[in-house]
Amino acid sequence: MTDEWQLDIESRRCIGSGVCTSAAPDHFTIDSTHRSRPNAAHVTPDGRVLDAAFTCPVEAISVVERSTGLRLFPEDPKRIPKRGDVSDPARSAGTPQVLALLCGCPECT
């Protein structure tokens, strides 16, 4: 069974830019109040959902792994490993900081 992600949009923070609907049209819509809404509260993991959350200009979208409660976005600073600590990269896989740690190229480190 594939783990699911829980999506939430903080409606007071959302400015209705539509960035999320462009990045992940299958997962987000703009409602009659000109605010974004997830099409479903729980979704199968999809990189486009993280792209939408990452590009939201006001960080109104939260993505949480349901089985573990791990907040994938916005990132939980207490869970981001320190440079060189990749003992458990799967805990934050996909986040820019972790991808940079795993990459190791001069631009990312």
Buried (B, 14 or more C-beta within 10 A) or exposed (E): EEEBBBBEBEEEEBEBBBBBBEBBEEBBBBEEEEBBBBEEEEBEBBEBBBBBBBBBEEBBBBBBBEEEEBBBBBBEEEBBBEEEEBEEBEBBEBBBBBEBBEEEEEEEE
